[in-house]
Amino acid sequence: MTNPVLTIANLSKRFGGVTAVSDINLEVMPKETIAIIGPNGAGKTTFYNMVSGRMQPTEGTITLDGKDITGLPPHKISRLGVSRSFQINNIFPEMTVQENVEVVLSAYHGHSRKLFNIASRNTEIQNEAVEFLKRLGIDSLKAQRAEVISYGDKRLLEIAMVLATQPKLVLLDEPTAGMTPDETRRTTQLIKQLAGSGDYTFMITEHDMDVVFNLADRILVMHRGEKLFAGTPEEVKNHPEVRVAYLGEEDDEAVEEANP
Amino acid sequence: MKTKVLMAILAVVIAGLIAVPWIASYFYVFIFTEILILGLFAASFNLIFGYTGMLSFGHAAFFGIGAYATALVLIHLEWPFLVCLLVSMGASALLALMIGFLSVRLNEVYFAMLTLAFGMMVFAIAYQWRSVTNGSDGLAGFTLGSFGLGLDLTLANPSVYYHVVLGIVAIAAIVLYLICRSSFGMILKAIRQNPERVSFAGLNVRTYRLVAFVIAGTFAGLAGGLIAPFLRVASPELLHWSMSAEPILMAILGGTGFFLGPFIGSAAFVLLETWITTYTESWMLVLGIILAMMVIFFRKGLLGTAIDWWMEVKK
C-alpha cells in the first residue's frame, strides 16, 4: 500500500472574524493530479499559501511524506519538496530565461553558498537548466531577458523553475490564467505530458473547467472555505450542489481571498 | 572584440593609476589616494545596494569603525599596518554581524531607517566615549611603522602610501568582483529582483542578506583602515550619517549596475569637488544638480551610460 504524499487534516485559517479556510481534510497520493476548484473567494489561494508556508494555519496539520510541515517557513517547505507557482508571474525579470532556472538549480544543488566559483562557467547547471526549458518547450528563448518574453512563456518559465527544485509535490496556482486560448491549449498539453511521465504529483487550482476536467484525476470543490465535494471529474460534473455553487458564483463574495 | 577593447581600456587605466606619482603632482597623489579608498567604500556598499537591493543608510558605521580600529592599534600597540587592517576588517565584520542580524529581517524603508538609527548610535558612542575615542577631536598623533610581511616600505611617503592603497584596493576589488560573479552573487541579484521566488526555491533570504551585509561591512572597514593614516586622524565625522550618503551618491553617480560603477562615481565625486570648490563655495548645489540630472536622465550612471552609448555607436 502506498502512503499519501500530502495529508491535510482539519486545516483552517481565520483572519480576525472571517474564516477563509475551514476544516479541510485531504490526502494526495503519489503521481496523481488533483484539482482544487471553487468560485473566487472560496479559499483556494489561502489553502495554497498554508501548504507552501506563506501563511500559518490557525488550526490543523499538514504532513508531507510522513513529516509534519505545519507552519514551517517557505524555504524549509521548499527544501522538503513542495514547490509552487503563483497566480501572477513570479520570475527574475532582469535575468535571462536560462539564468532564471539556473538560480533555482544552484539553490537546489547547494551551489548558492559558493562565494568564489564563477557562475557563468558552471556548464553542468547550464545544461540542466536547458533540459528543464526543453521540457516546457521554451529552450529557444533561453538567451532572452525574462521580462521581454510573452506572458504565456513567462508562466511556462515559472513552471520550469518550479520543477527545477525536483519537488515531491507541485502546486500550480491557476497556470493558464490570462493566457490566450492557444497558450492555454499548449500549457494544458504540457502539464498532461508531465503528469503522464509519472515523475510528478500535481495540485492545481484553475477557473477554466475544460482544463480541470482534462487534467485532474480527482477534484476538490471548495465553497466559502469549506469542502463542498470531492470526487472524480465525472462525479463532479454530475453533482447538483456543485452546479448550484457555480451558478451562484456572482453573489458569492463573502470571503475575499488573500492577495496572491 | 568589444570585451578586448574594454580590457585594453582597463589596462590603460590601471597603468595610468600606477604611474600617478611619477606623472602628477603631490596634490593629485593625495586626490587619487582618496578616490581609491572612497571607491572601495562605495564598491563595498554597492554589493548590498546594487546587487542585493538593500538601501543601507548606515554604511559609514563600518567605515568609521575601521578607521578607529587602525588608529587605536597604531596608538596603543604599534603593530604593522597590515595587521591593523586585519583588525579593522574584523571589528567592522563583527559590528556588521550585530547590526545586520537586527536589520536584515526588515525590508526597504524599515531596513533603511534601522540602519540609519544604528549608524547614529555608533556615532554617538564614538562622540561621547572620550576615554577611548577622544570625543569630537578624534584620535590623532599616531604614526605608521612597518607594513608587515617583512616589506621595507616608507609608509610616511605619500607616493609609497598611494601605491600601498592601490595594491590593497585592487586586491579587495578583485575579491569583491569574484563574489559578484559567483553562484552566491547570482543569488544576491535574484534576491534584488524577486526575494519571494528565492525563498520558494528553498533558500533563507534573510541569511543571504545577512552574509552580504557582513561582507560589505568588512570591506568598508578595510577602506576605513586605509583612510585613517591618510587623514592622520580617526574622527567622529567618518561615522556620521552624512558619510553614509557618500557611497550612495557615488554608486548612483557611477552606475549601480556595473561592478566598476562606484569607483567611477568616486573619481567623479572627488574630482568634481576638487575642481568646483576652487571656483565656488556652493559645491553641494552643483553636486545636487548633477545628481538630479543623473537620476532623471541617466539612470544607469556615468559608466552605464557610457557603455550603452558605446554599444550603440559600435553597432
Interface residues (C-beta under 8 A of the other chain):
Chain A: S52 P73 P74 H75 S78 R79 S83 R84 N90 I91 F92 P93 E94 M95 E99 E102 V103 V104 S106 A107 Y108 H111 S112 R113 K114 L115 F116 N117 I118 A119 S120 N122 M161 T165
Chain B: L178 I179 R181 S182 S183 F184 G185 M186 I187 K189 A190 Q193 N194 E196 R197 V198 S199 F200 A201 G202 L203 N204 V205 Y208
